[in-house]
Amino acid sequence: MRKGFARLRGSAPCFCGAGYGGPVTPETDLPTLLATMDPQVRPGRFVFATVKGAMPDAEVLASVVEDEGLSVVVAQDDADRLGLDYDFVGAWITLRVYSSLESVGLTAAVSATLADIGISCNVIAGFHHDHLLVPADRLDEALSALHVLVSA
């Protein structure tokens, strides 16, 4: 894979910034982050589940170790096939801007925008991008609100 590209499991490669020749500097300036966040939908429906013991026989898209067990994000179809319990079905939005892990305010601005219209937002910070899981049945509303934030 070329330098400057990142790959989320199961997604197409994405170019993170200008120039193919070397590392890309992550963005920290909040107005720039908001103006260039370019929200894009990852196809599918996703759930959070907790597993104890062995990793599930599914593509785990994100995970975190908690006292109660391993929390995983998997496709809803995989969770159903494996009989995993879940209570939230989400749509996945990736903010395509290459945001620094040290940037301040992007998560707050995005979650406040969605909270203002009553949409929950579960944020997963990746090395290159932030990822939002919003209620699947409110995806279009969430995208509209994020596009307004980009235009502001």
FIDO-428728 format. One line per field, with one value per atom (N, C-alpha, C): atom name; residue number from 1; residue in three letters; y, x, z. Coordinates in nm, 3 decimals, padded with zeros to 5 digits. Atoms other than C-alpha are relative to their C-alpha. Layout:
% FIDO-428728
atome <- (CA | ...)
num <- (NUM | ...)
residu <- (ALA | ...)
v <- (Y | ...)
u <- (X | ...)
w <- (Z | ...)
END
This chain:
% FIDO-428728
atome <- (N | CA | C | N | CA | C | N | CA | C | N | CA | C | N | CA | C | N | CA | C | N | CA | C | N | CA | C | N | CA | C | N | CA | C | N | CA | C | N | CA | C | N | CA | C | N | CA | C | N | CA | C | N | CA | C | N | CA | C | N | CA | C | N | CA | C | N | CA | C | N | CA | C | N | CA | C | N | CA | C | N | CA | C | N | CA | C | N | CA | C | N | CA | C | N | CA | C | N | CA | C | N | CA | C | N | CA | C | N | CA | C | N | CA | C | N | CA | C | N | CA | C | N | CA | C | N | CA | C | N | CA | C | N | CA | C | N | CA | C | N | CA | C | N | CA | C | N | CA | C | N | CA | C | N | CA | C | N | CA | C | N | CA | C | N | CA | C | N | CA | C | N | CA | C | N | CA | C | N | CA | C | N | CA | C | N | CA | C | N | CA | C | N | CA | C | N | CA | C | N | CA | C | N | CA | C | N | CA | C | N | CA | C | N | CA | C | N | CA | C | N | CA | C | N | CA | C | N | CA | C | N | CA | C | N | CA | C | N | CA | C | N | CA | C | N | CA | C | N | CA | C | N | CA | C | N | CA | C | N | CA | C | N | CA | C | N | CA | C | N | CA | C | N | CA | C | N | CA | C | N | CA | C | N | CA | C | N | CA | C | N | CA | C | N | CA | C | N | CA | C | N | CA | C | N | CA | C | N | CA | C | N | CA | C | N | CA | C | N | CA | C | N | CA | C | N | CA | C | N | CA | C | N | CA | C | N | CA | C | N | CA | C | N | CA | C | N | CA | C | N | CA | C | N | CA | C | N | CA | C | N | CA | C | N | CA | C | N | CA | C | N | CA | C | N | CA | C | N | CA | C | N | CA | C | N | CA | C | N | CA | C | N | CA | C | N | CA | C | N | CA | C | N | CA | C | N | CA | C | N | CA | C | N | CA | C | N | CA | C | N | CA | C | N | CA | C | N | CA | C | N | CA | C | N | CA | C | N | CA | C | N | CA | C | N | CA | C | N | CA | C | N | CA | C | N | CA | C | N | CA | C | N | CA | C | N | CA | C | N | CA | C | N | CA | C | N | CA | C | N | CA | C | N | CA | C | N | CA | C | N | CA | C | N | CA | C | N | CA | C | N | CA | C | N | CA | C | N | CA | C | N | CA | C | N | CA | C | N | CA | C | N | CA | C | N | CA | C | N | CA | C)
num <- (1 | 1 | 1 | 2 | 2 | 2 | 3 | 3 | 3 | 4 | 4 | 4 | 5 | 5 | 5 | 6 | 6 | 6 | 7 | 7 | 7 | 8 | 8 | 8 | 9 | 9 | 9 | 10 | 10 | 10 | 11 | 11 | 11 | 12 | 12 | 12 | 13 | 13 | 13 | 14 | 14 | 14 | 15 | 15 | 15 | 16 | 16 | 16 | 17 | 17 | 17 | 18 | 18 | 18 | 19 | 19 | 19 | 20 | 20 | 20 | 21 | 21 | 21 | 22 | 22 | 22 | 23 | 23 | 23 | 24 | 24 | 24 | 25 | 25 | 25 | 26 | 26 | 26 | 27 | 27 | 27 | 28 | 28 | 28 | 29 | 29 | 29 | 30 | 30 | 30 | 31 | 31 | 31 | 32 | 32 | 32 | 33 | 33 | 33 | 34 | 34 | 34 | 35 | 35 | 35 | 36 | 36 | 36 | 37 | 37 | 37 | 38 | 38 | 38 | 39 | 39 | 39 | 40 | 40 | 40 | 41 | 41 | 41 | 42 | 42 | 42 | 43 | 43 | 43 | 44 | 44 | 44 | 45 | 45 | 45 | 46 | 46 | 46 | 47 | 47 | 47 | 48 | 48 | 48 | 49 | 49 | 49 | 50 | 50 | 50 | 51 | 51 | 51 | 52 | 52 | 52 | 53 | 53 | 53 | 54 | 54 | 54 | 55 | 55 | 55 | 56 | 56 | 56 | 57 | 57 | 57 | 58 | 58 | 58 | 59 | 59 | 59 | 60 | 60 | 60 | 61 | 61 | 61 | 62 | 62 | 62 | 63 | 63 | 63 | 64 | 64 | 64 | 65 | 65 | 65 | 66 | 66 | 66 | 67 | 67 | 67 | 68 | 68 | 68 | 69 | 69 | 69 | 70 | 70 | 70 | 71 | 71 | 71 | 72 | 72 | 72 | 73 | 73 | 73 | 74 | 74 | 74 | 75 | 75 | 75 | 76 | 76 | 76 | 77 | 77 | 77 | 78 | 78 | 78 | 79 | 79 | 79 | 80 | 80 | 80 | 81 | 81 | 81 | 82 | 82 | 82 | 83 | 83 | 83 | 84 | 84 | 84 | 85 | 85 | 85 | 86 | 86 | 86 | 87 | 87 | 87 | 88 | 88 | 88 | 89 | 89 | 89 | 90 | 90 | 90 | 91 | 91 | 91 | 92 | 92 | 92 | 93 | 93 | 93 | 94 | 94 | 94 | 95 | 95 | 95 | 96 | 96 | 96 | 97 | 97 | 97 | 98 | 98 | 98 | 99 | 99 | 99 | 100 | 100 | 100 | 101 | 101 | 101 | 102 | 102 | 102 | 103 | 103 | 103 | 104 | 104 | 104 | 105 | 105 | 105 | 106 | 106 | 106 | 107 | 107 | 107 | 108 | 108 | 108 | 109 | 109 | 109 | 110 | 110 | 110 | 111 | 111 | 111 | 112 | 112 | 112 | 113 | 113 | 113 | 114 | 114 | 114 | 115 | 115 | 115 | 116 | 116 | 116 | 117 | 117 | 117 | 118 | 118 | 118 | 119 | 119 | 119 | 120 | 120 | 120 | 121 | 121 | 121 | 122 | 122 | 122 | 123 | 123 | 123 | 124 | 124 | 124 | 125 | 125 | 125 | 126 | 126 | 126 | 127 | 127 | 127 | 128 | 128 | 128 | 129 | 129 | 129 | 130 | 130 | 130 | 131 | 131 | 131 | 132 | 132 | 132 | 133 | 133 | 133 | 134 | 134 | 134 | 135 | 135 | 135 | 136 | 136 | 136 | 137 | 137 | 137 | 138 | 138 | 138 | 139 | 139 | 139 | 140 | 140 | 140 | 141 | 141 | 141 | 142 | 142 | 142 | 143 | 143 | 143 | 144 | 144 | 144 | 145 | 145 | 145 | 146 | 146 | 146 | 147 | 147 | 147 | 148 | 148 | 148 | 149 | 149 | 149 | 150 | 150 | 150 | 151 | 151 | 151 | 152 | 152 | 152)
residu <- (MET | MET | MET | ARG | ARG | ARG | LYS | LYS | LYS | GLY | GLY | GLY | PHE | PHE | PHE | ALA | ALA | ALA | ARG | ARG | ARG | LEU | LEU | LEU | ARG | ARG | ARG | GLY | GLY | GLY | SER | SER | SER | ALA | ALA | ALA | PRO | PRO | PRO | CYS | CYS | CYS | PHE | PHE | PHE | CYS | CYS | CYS | GLY | GLY | GLY | ALA | ALA | ALA | GLY | GLY | GLY | TYR | TYR | TYR | GLY | GLY | GLY | GLY | GLY | GLY | PRO | PRO | PRO | VAL | VAL | VAL | THR | THR | THR | PRO | PRO | PRO | GLU | GLU | GLU | THR | THR | THR | ASP | ASP | ASP | LEU | LEU | LEU | PRO | PRO | PRO | THR | THR | THR | LEU | LEU | LEU | LEU | LEU | LEU | ALA | ALA | ALA | THR | THR | THR | MET | MET | MET | ASP | ASP | ASP | PRO | PRO | PRO | GLN | GLN | GLN | VAL | VAL | VAL | ARG | ARG | ARG | PRO | PRO | PRO | GLY | GLY | GLY | ARG | ARG | ARG | PHE | PHE | PHE | VAL | VAL | VAL | PHE | PHE | PHE | ALA | ALA | ALA | THR | THR | THR | VAL | VAL | VAL | LYS | LYS | LYS | GLY | GLY | GLY | ALA | ALA | ALA | MET | MET | MET | PRO | PRO | PRO | ASP | ASP | ASP | ALA | ALA | ALA | GLU | GLU | GLU | VAL | VAL | VAL | LEU | LEU | LEU | ALA | ALA | ALA | SER | SER | SER | VAL | VAL | VAL | VAL | VAL | VAL | GLU | GLU | GLU | ASP | ASP | ASP | GLU | GLU | GLU | GLY | GLY | GLY | LEU | LEU | LEU | SER | SER | SER | VAL | VAL | VAL | VAL | VAL | VAL | VAL | VAL | VAL | ALA | ALA | ALA | GLN | GLN | GLN | ASP | ASP | ASP | ASP | ASP | ASP | ALA | ALA | ALA | ASP | ASP | ASP | ARG | ARG | ARG | LEU | LEU | LEU | GLY | GLY | GLY | LEU | LEU | LEU | ASP | ASP | ASP | TYR | TYR | TYR | ASP | ASP | ASP | PHE | PHE | PHE | VAL | VAL | VAL | GLY | GLY | GLY | ALA | ALA | ALA | TRP | TRP | TRP | ILE | ILE | ILE | THR | THR | THR | LEU | LEU | LEU | ARG | ARG | ARG | VAL | VAL | VAL | TYR | TYR | TYR | SER | SER | SER | SER | SER | SER | LEU | LEU | LEU | GLU | GLU | GLU | SER | SER | SER | VAL | VAL | VAL | GLY | GLY | GLY | LEU | LEU | LEU | THR | THR | THR | ALA | ALA | ALA | ALA | ALA | ALA | VAL | VAL | VAL | SER | SER | SER | ALA | ALA | ALA | THR | THR | THR | LEU | LEU | LEU | ALA | ALA | ALA | ASP | ASP | ASP | ILE | ILE | ILE | GLY | GLY | GLY | ILE | ILE | ILE | SER | SER | SER | CYS | CYS | CYS | ASN | ASN | ASN | VAL | VAL | VAL | ILE | ILE | ILE | ALA | ALA | ALA | GLY | GLY | GLY | PHE | PHE | PHE | HIS | HIS | HIS | HIS | HIS | HIS | ASP | ASP | ASP | HIS | HIS | HIS | LEU | LEU | LEU | LEU | LEU | LEU | VAL | VAL | VAL | PRO | PRO | PRO | ALA | ALA | ALA | ASP | ASP | ASP | ARG | ARG | ARG | LEU | LEU | LEU | ASP | ASP | ASP | GLU | GLU | GLU | ALA | ALA | ALA | LEU | LEU | LEU | SER | SER | SER | ALA | ALA | ALA | LEU | LEU | LEU | HIS | HIS | HIS | VAL | VAL | VAL | LEU | LEU | LEU | VAL | VAL | VAL | SER | SER | SER | ALA | ALA | ALA)
v <- (-00.116 | 00.000 | 00.124 | -00.122 | 00.349 | 00.074 | -00.088 | 00.584 | 00.103 | -00.099 | 00.825 | -00.064 | 00.069 | 00.559 | -00.072 | 00.076 | 00.399 | -00.096 | 00.094 | 00.102 | -00.042 | 00.058 | 00.028 | -00.141 | 00.136 | -00.341 | 00.002 | 00.011 | -00.414 | 00.123 | -00.120 | -00.070 | 00.019 | -00.032 | 00.067 | 00.089 | -00.089 | 00.244 | 00.145 | -00.141 | 00.613 | 00.081 | -00.087 | 00.890 | 00.104 | -00.091 | 01.101 | 00.120 | -00.123 | 01.442 | 00.010 | -00.029 | 01.585 | -00.066 | 00.054 | 01.421 | -00.146 | 00.142 | 01.057 | -00.032 | 00.027 | 01.098 | -00.031 | 00.022 | 01.075 | 00.012 | -00.007 | 01.095 | 00.131 | -00.114 | 01.333 | 00.052 | -00.059 | 01.576 | 00.005 | -00.005 | 01.529 | 00.142 | -00.134 | 01.836 | 00.020 | -00.034 | 02.010 | 00.123 | -00.124 | 02.338 | -00.030 | 00.036 | 02.308 | 00.055 | -00.046 | 02.536 | -00.079 | 00.082 | 02.340 | -00.140 | 00.133 | 02.007 | -00.002 | -00.005 | 02.109 | 00.024 | -00.034 | 02.255 | -00.114 | 00.106 | 01.947 | -00.141 | 00.132 | 01.659 | -00.102 | 00.089 | 01.510 | -00.129 | 00.121 | 01.268 | -00.095 | 00.102 | 00.945 | -00.123 | 00.116 | 00.643 | -00.127 | 00.136 | 00.297 | -00.087 | 00.078 | 00.061 | -00.108 | 00.106 | -00.175 | 00.052 | -00.028 | -00.191 | -00.067 | 00.044 | -00.232 | 00.002 | 00.011 | -00.329 | -00.009 | 00.021 | -00.319 | -00.123 | 00.119 | -00.650 | -00.025 | 00.040 | -00.791 | -00.149 | 00.142 | -01.123 | -00.033 | 00.050 | -01.326 | -00.120 | 00.113 | -01.569 | 00.028 | -00.006 | -01.631 | 00.111 | -00.100 | -01.369 | -00.062 | 00.057 | -01.414 | -00.030 | 00.038 | -01.577 | 00.101 | -00.109 | -01.246 | 00.104 | -00.109 | -00.948 | 00.105 | -00.098 | -00.731 | 00.132 | -00.127 | -00.372 | 00.098 | -00.080 | -00.214 | -00.079 | 00.071 | -00.339 | 00.080 | -00.059 | -00.228 | -00.099 | 00.090 | -00.433 | 00.077 | -00.058 | -00.354 | -00.105 | 00.095 | -00.512 | -00.110 | 00.096 | -00.683 | -00.097 | 00.085 | -00.842 | 00.085 | -00.069 | -00.750 | 00.058 | -00.065 | -00.494 | 00.003 | 00.005 | -00.538 | 00.072 | -00.050 | -00.362 | -00.095 | 00.095 | -00.608 | 00.032 | -00.014 | -00.616 | -00.067 | 00.056 | -00.680 | -00.143 | 00.137 | -00.988 | -00.099 | 00.089 | -01.139 | -00.021 | 00.012 | -01.064 | -00.092 | 00.086 | -01.228 | -00.146 | 00.137 | -01.533 | -00.066 | 00.053 | -01.572 | 00.004 | -00.008 | -01.504 | 00.099 | -00.100 | -01.202 | 00.096 | -00.096 | -00.974 | 00.141 | -00.141 | -00.608 | 00.076 | -00.080 | -00.323 | 00.129 | -00.119 | -00.059 | -00.045 | 00.027 | -00.085 | 00.134 | -00.127 | 00.183 | 00.001 | -00.027 | 00.332 | 00.062 | -00.041 | 00.409 | 00.117 | -00.117 | 00.753 | 00.022 | -00.031 | 00.819 | 00.146 | -00.137 | 01.174 | -00.011 | 00.030 | 01.161 | 00.091 | -00.086 | 01.447 | -00.078 | 00.066 | 01.324 | 00.082 | -00.078 | 01.449 | -00.053 | 00.036 | 01.453 | -00.054 | 00.049 | 01.253 | 00.107 | -00.110 | 01.574 | 00.119 | -00.113 | 01.796 | 00.014 | -00.031 | 01.964 | 00.056 | -00.058 | 02.018 | -00.070 | 00.063 | 01.803 | -00.091 | 00.091 | 01.533 | 00.079 | -00.082 | 01.796 | 00.069 | -00.070 | 01.993 | -00.095 | 00.098 | 01.684 | -00.054 | 00.058 | 01.532 | 00.105 | -00.106 | 01.868 | 00.026 | -00.020 | 01.914 | -00.109 | 00.111 | 01.570 | 00.001 | -00.005 | 01.609 | 00.105 | -00.106 | 01.931 | -00.047 | 00.053 | 01.725 | -00.139 | 00.122 | 01.431 | -00.129 | 00.120 | 01.188 | -00.040 | 00.050 | 00.974 | -00.023 | 00.012 | 00.948 | -00.074 | 00.079 | 00.678 | 00.017 | -00.037 | 00.794 | -00.103 | 00.086 | 00.565 | 00.079 | -00.073 | 00.743 | -00.100 | 00.078 | 00.579 | 00.084 | -00.074 | 00.676 | 00.114 | -00.100 | 00.866 | 00.076 | -00.059 | 00.937 | -00.030 | 00.029 | 00.959 | -00.067 | 00.078 | 00.724 | 00.016 | -00.021 | 00.782 | -00.112 | 00.093 | 00.522 | 00.069 | -00.068 | 00.680 | -00.098 | 00.092 | 00.513 | -00.016 | 00.028 | 00.346 | 00.070 | -00.062 | 00.488 | 00.152 | -00.146 | 00.845 | 00.043 | -00.029 | 00.825 | 00.123 | -00.113 | 01.072 | 00.133 | -00.121 | 01.329 | 00.036 | -00.023 | 01.286 | 00.056 | -00.049 | 01.334 | 00.143 | -00.137 | 01.644 | 00.099 | -00.089 | 01.797 | 00.016 | -00.009 | 01.715 | 00.085 | -00.082 | 01.872 | 00.148 | -00.139 | 02.189 | 00.048 | -00.036 | 02.189 | 00.027 | -00.019 | 02.157 | 00.136 | -00.124 | 02.455 | 00.125 | -00.117 | 02.678 | 00.082)
u <- (00.083 | 00.000 | 00.089 | -00.080 | 00.131 | 00.002 | -00.005 | 00.248 | -00.110 | 00.107 | -00.028 | -00.137 | 00.128 | -00.298 | -00.024 | 00.039 | -00.485 | -00.110 | 00.107 | -00.720 | -00.069 | 00.082 | -01.001 | -00.031 | 00.034 | -01.078 | -00.127 | 00.117 | -01.317 | -00.030 | 00.029 | -01.291 | 00.105 | -00.095 | -01.125 | 00.109 | -00.105 | -00.792 | -00.046 | 00.035 | -00.824 | 00.128 | -00.115 | -00.583 | -00.016 | 00.005 | -00.505 | 00.088 | -00.075 | -00.389 | 00.067 | -00.061 | -00.187 | 00.136 | -00.133 | 00.110 | 00.014 | -00.020 | 00.203 | 00.136 | -00.139 | 00.566 | 00.039 | -00.046 | 00.570 | -00.113 | 00.101 | 00.391 | -00.080 | 00.088 | 00.099 | -00.010 | 00.012 | 00.083 | -00.146 | 00.139 | -00.236 | -00.042 | 00.053 | -00.457 | -00.037 | 00.037 | -00.502 | -00.089 | 00.077 | -00.673 | -00.149 | 00.142 | -01.042 | -00.079 | 00.076 | -01.185 | 00.031 | -00.038 | -00.989 | -00.058 | 00.057 | -01.096 | -00.149 | 00.145 | -01.463 | -00.031 | 00.026 | -01.445 | 00.034 | -00.048 | -01.271 | -00.031 | 00.019 | -01.413 | -00.062 | 00.047 | -01.591 | -00.062 | 00.062 | -01.832 | -00.046 | 00.038 | -01.877 | -00.051 | 00.064 | -02.094 | 00.072 | -00.050 | -01.948 | -00.125 | 00.123 | -02.213 | -00.016 | 00.031 | -02.383 | -00.065 | 00.056 | -02.536 | 00.090 | -00.102 | -02.314 | -00.053 | 00.045 | -02.356 | 00.120 | -00.095 | -02.164 | -00.044 | 00.031 | -02.146 | 00.117 | -00.105 | -01.950 | 00.021 | -00.032 | -01.771 | 00.095 | -00.092 | -01.597 | 00.070 | -00.076 | -01.323 | 00.050 | -00.058 | -01.236 | -00.064 | 00.046 | -01.265 | -00.109 | 00.107 | -01.587 | 00.048 | -00.030 | -01.576 | -00.067 | 00.055 | -01.646 | 00.111 | -00.095 | -01.458 | -00.028 | 00.014 | -01.408 | 00.056 | -00.036 | -01.403 | 00.059 | -00.056 | -01.317 | -00.019 | 00.014 | -01.262 | 00.064 | -00.060 | -01.185 | -00.019 | 00.006 | -01.105 | -00.061 | 00.066 | -01.338 | -00.005 | 00.009 | -01.380 | -00.102 | 00.109 | -01.698 | 00.030 | -00.035 | -01.529 | 00.052 | -00.048 | -01.417 | -00.120 | 00.104 | -01.646 | 00.048 | -00.036 | -01.649 | -00.107 | 00.093 | -01.806 | 00.010 | 00.007 | -01.918 | -00.122 | 00.118 | -02.162 | -00.119 | 00.119 | -02.516 | -00.025 | 00.019 | -02.538 | 00.089 | -00.091 | -02.234 | -00.049 | 00.051 | -02.377 | -00.121 | 00.119 | -02.706 | 00.040 | -00.045 | -02.528 | 00.063 | -00.070 | -02.323 | -00.084 | 00.086 | -02.612 | 00.050 | -00.050 | -02.440 | -00.113 | 00.099 | -02.658 | 00.045 | -00.027 | -02.681 | -00.131 | 00.122 | -02.922 | 00.008 | -00.017 | -02.793 | 00.041 | -00.037 | -02.788 | 00.039 | -00.051 | -02.574 | 00.038 | -00.058 | -02.475 | 00.137 | -00.139 | -02.104 | 00.033 | -00.044 | -01.985 | 00.148 | -00.142 | -01.615 | 00.022 | -00.042 | -01.485 | 00.134 | -00.114 | -01.235 | 00.120 | -00.114 | -01.016 | 00.100 | -00.107 | -00.681 | 00.023 | -00.005 | -00.723 | 00.107 | -00.101 | -00.445 | -00.067 | 00.050 | -00.499 | 00.013 | -00.017 | -00.392 | -00.090 | 00.088 | -00.651 | -00.107 | 00.097 | -00.902 | -00.127 | 00.128 | -01.270 | -00.080 | 00.075 | -01.364 | -00.109 | 00.100 | -01.537 | -00.111 | 00.099 | -01.709 | -00.095 | 00.084 | -01.834 | -00.096 | 00.083 | -01.962 | -00.109 | 00.099 | -02.131 | -00.101 | 00.095 | -02.286 | -00.100 | 00.089 | -02.426 | -00.106 | 00.096 | -02.586 | -00.089 | 00.079 | -02.699 | -00.111 | 00.100 | -02.881 | -00.125 | 00.118 | -03.112 | -00.037 | 00.041 | -03.137 | 00.055 | -00.062 | -02.903 | 00.120 | -00.115 | -02.669 | 00.116 | -00.119 | -02.313 | 00.106 | -00.106 | -02.063 | 00.124 | -00.119 | -01.717 | 00.111 | -00.118 | -01.426 | 00.113 | -00.114 | -01.094 | 00.098 | -00.104 | -00.867 | 00.126 | -00.126 | -00.508 | -00.013 | 00.013 | -00.606 | -00.132 | 00.133 | -00.977 | -00.084 | 00.102 | -01.267 | -00.117 | 00.111 | -01.558 | -00.117 | 00.120 | -01.913 | -00.098 | 00.111 | -02.178 | -00.123 | 00.124 | -02.521 | -00.114 | 00.112 | -02.863 | -00.027 | 00.015 | -02.914 | -00.121 | 00.121 | -03.263 | 00.006 | -00.017 | -03.130 | 00.122 | -00.120 | -02.837 | -00.015 | 00.016 | -02.977 | -00.002 | 00.003 | -03.050 | 00.140 | -00.135 | -02.701 | 00.089 | -00.082 | -02.537 | -00.036 | 00.042 | -02.744 | 00.057 | -00.053 | -02.643 | 00.151 | -00.145 | -02.276 | 00.037 | -00.028 | -02.288 | -00.025 | 00.023 | -02.434 | 00.120 | -00.118 | -02.145 | 00.121 | -00.110 | -01.897 | -00.014 | 00.026 | -02.060 | 00.006 | 00.009 | -02.068 | 00.127)
w <- (00.000 | 00.000 | 00.000 | 00.009 | -00.086 | 00.132 | -00.117 | 00.187 | -00.014 | 00.002 | 00.283 | -00.011 | 00.007 | 00.251 | 00.132 | -00.118 | 00.537 | -00.042 | 00.032 | 00.536 | 00.129 | -00.106 | 00.776 | -00.047 | 00.041 | 00.778 | -00.082 | 00.085 | 00.495 | -00.082 | 00.077 | 00.336 | -00.108 | 00.106 | 00.029 | 00.058 | -00.049 | 00.074 | -00.010 | 00.006 | 00.146 | -00.002 | 00.003 | 00.069 | 00.108 | -00.114 | 00.372 | -00.026 | 00.018 | 00.255 | -00.135 | 00.129 | -00.027 | -00.014 | 00.030 | -00.191 | 00.033 | -00.019 | -00.229 | 00.060 | -00.027 | -00.131 | 00.142 | -00.136 | 00.245 | 00.099 | -00.103 | 00.573 | -00.010 | 00.001 | 00.600 | 00.143 | -00.133 | 00.892 | 00.039 | -00.043 | 01.089 | 00.036 | -00.023 | 01.126 | 00.146 | -00.138 | 01.463 | 00.008 | -00.003 | 01.369 | -00.012 | -00.004 | 01.466 | -00.119 | 00.117 | 01.194 | -00.127 | 00.117 | 00.931 | 00.011 | -00.021 | 01.081 | -00.035 | 00.024 | 01.071 | -00.147 | 00.140 | 00.720 | -00.095 | 00.092 | 00.575 | 00.051 | -00.060 | 00.782 | -00.095 | 00.107 | 00.476 | 00.053 | -00.054 | 00.651 | -00.110 | 00.098 | 00.454 | 00.071 | -00.060 | 00.525 | -00.040 | 00.024 | 00.559 | -00.012 | 00.018 | 00.419 | 00.107 | -00.094 | 00.661 | 00.126 | -00.132 | 01.006 | 00.101 | -00.093 | 01.310 | 00.143 | -00.139 | 01.675 | 00.093 | -00.107 | 01.999 | 00.076 | -00.079 | 02.185 | 00.095 | -00.093 | 02.478 | -00.013 | 00.006 | 02.449 | 00.114 | -00.104 | 02.717 | -00.058 | 00.052 | 02.632 | -00.139 | 00.134 | 02.269 | -00.084 | 00.096 | 01.998 | -00.087 | 00.083 | 01.798 | -00.141 | 00.138 | 01.456 | -00.093 | 00.080 | 01.286 | -00.018 | 00.017 | 01.154 | 00.107 | -00.106 | 01.461 | -00.054 | 00.061 | 01.337 | 00.100 | -00.109 | 01.673 | 00.128 | -00.127 | 02.025 | 00.112 | -00.120 | 02.378 | 00.115 | -00.114 | 02.686 | 00.117 | -00.116 | 02.977 | 00.110 | -00.111 | 03.320 | -00.027 | 00.025 | 03.196 | -00.113 | 00.113 | 02.895 | -00.115 | 00.120 | 02.545 | -00.073 | 00.080 | 02.381 | -00.144 | 00.141 | 02.005 | -00.082 | 00.100 | 01.710 | -00.118 | 00.111 | 01.445 | -00.084 | 00.085 | 01.156 | 00.069 | -00.063 | 01.274 | -00.047 | 00.051 | 01.050 | 00.074 | -00.074 | 01.224 | 00.142 | -00.137 | 01.568 | 00.005 | 00.004 | 01.473 | -00.022 | 00.030 | 01.328 | 00.123 | -00.117 | 01.647 | 00.127 | -00.118 | 01.884 | 00.104 | -00.093 | 02.038 | 00.038 | -00.047 | 02.250 | -00.033 | 00.024 | 02.151 | 00.014 | -00.010 | 02.202 | -00.081 | 00.083 | 01.960 | -00.138 | 00.140 | 01.581 | -00.061 | 00.048 | 01.428 | -00.146 | 00.130 | 01.099 | 00.027 | -00.020 | 01.058 | -00.092 | 00.075 | 00.950 | 00.031 | -00.017 | 00.894 | -00.036 | 00.030 | 00.917 | -00.072 | 00.085 | 00.632 | 00.023 | -00.028 | 00.758 | 00.084 | -00.076 | 00.890 | 00.124 | -00.123 | 01.244 | 00.094 | -00.098 | 01.498 | 00.126 | -00.128 | 01.815 | 00.108 | -00.095 | 01.992 | -00.031 | 00.032 | 01.823 | 00.108 | -00.105 | 02.054 | -00.063 | 00.036 | 01.987 | -00.108 | 00.109 | 01.687 | 00.055 | -00.057 | 01.890 | 00.070 | -00.072 | 02.106 | -00.098 | 00.098 | 01.803 | -00.070 | 00.070 | 01.624 | 00.094 | -00.091 | 01.929 | 00.044 | -00.037 | 02.029 | -00.112 | 00.115 | 01.678 | -00.005 | 00.004 | 01.689 | 00.124 | -00.123 | 02.051 | -00.011 | 00.016 | 01.957 | -00.072 | 00.069 | 01.736 | 00.054 | -00.068 | 01.975 | -00.058 | 00.059 | 01.797 | 00.084 | -00.074 | 02.004 | -00.096 | 00.083 | 01.878 | 00.079 | -00.062 | 01.973 | -00.087 | 00.076 | 01.866 | 00.023 | -00.006 | 01.785 | -00.067 | 00.056 | 01.737 | -00.059 | 00.065 | 01.485 | -00.010 | 00.013 | 01.417 | -00.101 | 00.106 | 01.100 | 00.003 | 00.012 | 01.131 | 00.123 | -00.101 | 01.373 | -00.069 | 00.052 | 01.326 | 00.095 | -00.080 | 01.445 | -00.026 | 00.015 | 01.509 | 00.055 | -00.034 | 01.510 | -00.022 | 00.022 | 01.529 | -00.150 | 00.143 | 01.191 | -00.060 | 00.053 | 01.155 | -00.003 | 00.001 | 01.198 | -00.081 | 00.079 | 00.956 | -00.087 | 00.090 | 00.704 | 00.074 | -00.082 | 00.975 | 00.050 | -00.051 | 01.120 | -00.111 | 00.111 | 00.780 | -00.037 | 00.032 | 00.709 | 00.101 | -00.105 | 01.043 | -00.015 | 00.015 | 00.982 | -00.122 | 00.118 | 00.635 | 00.028 | -00.041 | 00.788 | 00.081 | -00.080 | 01.038 | -00.090 | 00.094 | 00.749 | -00.070 | 00.074 | 00.574 | 00.087 | -00.091 | 00.883 | 00.000)
END
